[in-house]
Amino acid sequence: GGDDTTSEGEDQVSLDLESFPHCGQPPHSHQTLHFHLPPLISKRTIHVPKYHLGLFFAFLNGLLAATIMIPLHYAPPHSTQGIGYSMSFGIAAMIVVVFAWLLRWMVCALQCRSVVKGYQSLPSFHFKDMLRPGMLAGLLYSIGNLSGIVSIQKLGNFMGYSLNQSSMIVSGLWGIFYYKEIPGFKNILGFISSSVIVFVGILLMGRDHQA
């Protein structure tokens, strides 16, 4: 496992799966990804450190994820009682996933200068390997999302969605104790202490908000 780079002449980014967390090893944030733009757009190659790319998408996720329940306040009351809003949410999510897949296919087609070769260069769906874990992940996410909608309706967007972000704490604990992504006792203690402070702060602010 060296740097996650592409050799000369390749159009696609080559990722070393052995460096991914699910393989039991932490990712190397100092590595650089090389993005070759489609010839019709530019012949330049963009060099982006994985750490900066990860920070950008983490910020983008926080910005967008924090607003996904805002439309709930503007939808008709009779259609937003938990399951109704969840169905609409799921349909929109499916449309976006299909659009993202088609967009990637288009980029690959431009790189390969062929629609067929562009499709063949797409990563495999791995249906046989991913059917059970994918279905389980989707089921868990759907239950959590539906519970989040109900909590926001009962507690309000301020406290309800803030408490829903306890998922970050659970995700962090998985990263610490299962994937071993955070080494060192001080780092682990710092994460747990910060999580407790944030959780207590949310509860206190929610109490003041209700008062």
N, C-alpha and C positions, 0 to 999 in steps of 0.2 A: 503494500500500500504506500504509494508515493503521493505527490500532490494531485489534486483533482483537476488535471489539465487535459487538454486535447492535444494530440500530435498534429504536426503540420499537415494541412490538406483536409482535415476532418471538419465537418460543418456543425457537428453537434457536441454538446458538452458531455464528457465522459465522467460519470460519478463512481467513486469507489465505494461499493456497498459495504465493504468491511469496516468503513469508518463511521457508519451510521449507528445511532444509539440502539436500534433494535437488534443489532448484531452483538451487543454486549460491550462495545467500545465507544467512548465518547468521541464526538466529531472534533476535527481539528480546525479551530476557528481561524488559524493563521493562514490557511491555504487560500489560494486564489482561483476563482472560476474564470474561464475564458469563454466569452460569448461571441460567436461569429455571426454577424448580422447577415440577413439575406442579401445577395448581390444587388438586387433591384433597389434596396434601401441604402446600403453603404457597404464598402469593402473593409471598413475598419473592424478591429477586434476590440471588444470592451473587456477590460480586466477589472474584476471586482473582488475584493477580499471577502471571504465567506462570512467573516465577523460583521462587516458593514452591511452585507446583504441580509444577514439574519436580523440585525437591528432594524433595518428599514421595514422588512415585512412584519416584524413583531409590532412596530409602531403602527403600521397600516392595519394590522389585525385589531389592535386595541382601538384605533380610531373608528373603524367600521363596525366592529362587534359591539361597541358601546352604544351604537345608534340603531341596532336592528329592531329594538322594541319601541322606538319612537313612533312608527306608523300605527302602532296599536292604539294610541291615544286619538288618532284622527279617523280611524275606521268606524263604520256604523256599529253601535253598541250591540245590536242583535246578532252580528256576525263575528264577534270577537271573543266569544266565551270559550277560551281555551282551545278546544279541538278545532273549531272553525278557523281560528287564526293560524293554528298549527298546520292545517291542510294547505292553506294559502302559502304559508312560509315554505312548506316542503315542495310545492309545485314550482315556486320561484327559484328555490335552490337547485332543483333538477334542471330548469331551463338554463341557469347560469353555468352549471357543470357542463352541459351539452355545448353551450356556446364557447366555453373555455377549451373544450376538446377540439371543436371545429377550428378555433383560432390557432391552436397548436398545429393541427393538420395543415392549415393554410401556410403557416410559417415553414414547416418542414417541406411542403410542396415547393415553396419559393426557393428554399435552399437546395433542394434536389432538382429543381426545374422540371418536376414531373409529379402529377397528382398521385399516380400509382406508387411511385418510389417514396413519395412523402408519406403516404399511408403505411407503407411497409416499414418505414423508419420510426414510426411511433412505437412507444414501449408497449409490451404485451399487457393485456388486462389480467392475465393469470387467474382466470375464472376458477379453475379447479383448486388452486391453492388459497385463493382469497375469498371464496364463497362463504364459508362458515365464519371466519374472523371478520369479514366485511359486513355480513348480516348482523353479527353480534354487536359490532361497533355502531352500526346504523340504528339498531334497536335501543342501545344504551343512550345514544345521543338524542333520539326522538323522545324517549321517556324523560330525559333531563330537560330537553327543550320545552316539552309540554308542561312540566312542573315549573319551569322558569316563568312561562306565560301566566300560569295561575298565580304564582307568588307575586308577580308584578301587578296583576289585577287586584290582589288583596292588600298588598303592602305599598304599592306605588312604585314608580320607576326608580326613585331615589334609593330606597332601602331594599326593595325587592331585587333589582338587578345588581346592586352592590353585593348583596349576600350571595347571589348566584355566582359571583366571581370567586367564591371559595373553591371553585373547580381548579383555579390556578394553584392553590395550596395542595390539593390532591395530586395534581399533575407533577408538582415539584417533589412531593414525597415519593412518587413513582420513580422520578429521575434520580433521587438520592439513594433510595434503598434497593431498587431493582436494577436500574440501568447504570448505577454508579457514576453519574455524570458530574457530581460535585464531590471532589476529594477533600479530605481534611476536616477534623472535628470542628474547628472554628468556623469554617464556611457553612457547615451544616447547622451549627448552633445559631449562626447569624440569620440563616434563612428561616428557621423555625421561630426565632424570636421576632423577626420582622412580620411573619405571617400572623402571629398571635396579636401583635400591636395593631396591625391592619384590621383584623377581625373584631377586636374589642372596640376600635375606633368606629367601625361601621355600626356596631350595636349602639354605641353611645350617641352617635349622630342621628340614628334612626329613632332613638328614644326622644331626643330633643325635638326632632321633626314632628313626631306624633303629638308631643306636648304643645 
